[in-house]
Amino acid sequence: ALHPGRLAEEVERLAHHAFRGEVWEKAVTYLRQAGAKALARSAYREAVTCFEQALTALHPLPDGRHKVEAAIDLRLDLRQALFPLNELATIRSHLQEAEELAGTLDDPRRLGWVLAYMCGHHLHTGGQVTEVRTFAERVEAIAEELGDVPLQIVAQYYLTATPYLSGDYRGTEHA
């Protein structure tokens, strides 16, 4: 009420009050916004704290599609904040949870992005090339089905990277 036109400036305070007041739906919204704001200014630890609190605030909410979508999206947000901190094991855990959750929804686009991040994770952690290829092929199939150009580009990037990673440099010409 005091700052109606400046909610973005006060989002951290709103998040804190909503969380402490157990107004869970607002807490999730404000904490995610505060996390995104922290991420934008490279305050990665602060972003992680906000996103993790948002996941905590999500638990008391009633089960349903919206809750599952938010749980997936928050885990992808966490990946963005954890990557610069080199917390790869934690990223893997969040991505696996997001993949499991995405499997429960009929939302191929969200699943495609989770799988795309799994490709990147395996690529950055020295995972098996076959795992990267398998995830990338799944991303490509989803992207083709949806006609999702950004997802198609990501799939092609990882499909092109896999022959290179395996030492098949000529194979990159055909990927």
N, C-alpha and C positions, 0 to 999 in steps of 0.2 A: 504494500500500500504506500510505503514511503518513497519507493523508486519505481513507479510503474513502467516508465520508458527505459529503464536501465537494468532490466533483470539479468542480462548477460554479465554485467559488471558485478552483480551480487550473487552469482550462481553458487559460489563456494559457501557463502553464508546460508543461502537457502538450502543447499544440500545438507549442511551440518544440522540445521534446525529440523529439517524433515526426517533425517535419520534418527536424531536424538528423540524426536517426538513420535517416532514409529509410524510416520505417515509414509508407508512403504512405497506406494506407487510414485508419489512425488519425489521421494528419496532416490529411487532408481533413475528417474528422469534427470533430476538436478545433478546427481553424482556422475552420471554419464556425460552431461554437458561440462561439468567441472573437470572431469578427466580429459575430455577432448581439448578443453582450453589449456590445461597443463601440458598436454602432448604437443600442442601447437607452439608452445614456447620452450619446448625441449626439457620440461621439468618431468622427466620420465618416472622417477620414484613417486612423485606426487600423483601423476596420472595412474600409476599402478594402484596406489592406495585408494583413489577414487573409484576405479573400476572394480577392485576387489570388494569395497564397501557396497557398491551397487549390486554385485552378485549376492552379497549377504542380505541386502534389502529385498532382493527378489524372492528369497526362500519363503517368506510368510504369505506372499501373494497367492491367490487361487491358481490351481493348475489350469493350463489351457495353452492354446497356440501362441498367444501374445507373450506369455511367460517363457516358452521355449525359444521363440524368436529372439527375445531380449537376452536370454542366457547365451545363445550362440553369438549374437552381435557383441556382447560384452567380452566374450572370450577372444574374439577377433580383435577387439580394441586392446585387450591386454597383450596380445601378440605384438601389436604395434609399439606398445610402451616397453615391453620386456626385451625386444630385439636389440635396441641400442645398449641395454644393460647387460647383454650377453647371457641372459638367463634362459639358455636353450632347453634345459630339461623341463623347466616350468612351462615354457612355450609348448613343448611337445605334449605335455599333460593337458593343457587347455585345448589344444587343437584336437587331440583324441576325444576329449569330452564333447567338443563342438561337433565333431564328425558323428558321434553316437547320437547326439541330440538332433542333428540335421537329418539323420536316417529315419527319425520318427515323424518328420513333417513331409508333406507333399510340396516341397519347395526346392526344386532343382537348382535355381540360381544361388540360393544360400549354400546348398551343398557344394555346388561348383566352386564357390569362393573358399569354402573351408578346405576342399581338396587342393585348390591352387596354393593355399598357404602351406598345406602339407608338402607339396612339391618343393616349395622354397625351403622349408625346414630341412627336408632330407638333403637337398642340394647344399645347404650351408653347414650341415653337420657331418658331411661325409657319408651320408646314407647310401644304401645300395642303389645303383643306377636303375636296376629293375624296378625298385619301389618308386623312384621318381617317374619313370616311364609309365608305370601302371596308373599312378595318380594322374599324370598328365593326359593319358588316354581317356580316363574317366571325365576329366575336365573338358577335353575336346568334344567328347560325345554330348555332354550336357550343353556346352556352348553352341554346338551345331544345331541341336534340337530346339534351343531357345532363340537362335539367331543373335546371340549376345556377343557383339564384336569385341568388347574389352576382355571378356572371358576367353574368346577365341585367340586373341593375341597372347594372353598369358599362357594358354595351353601350347601354342606354337613355340613360344620362347622355351618352355621346359622340354618340349619334344625335340627341339633343335639342340638343346644343351646336353641331352642324354648321350647321343653318339660321341660328342666331344669328350664328355666325362669318362666314357669307356675307352677312349683312345681311338675311336673309329672316326678320324677326322674327315675322311671322304664321305662318311655317312651324314655329316652335317650339311652337305650339299643337297641331299635328297630329303631332309627332314622338313 
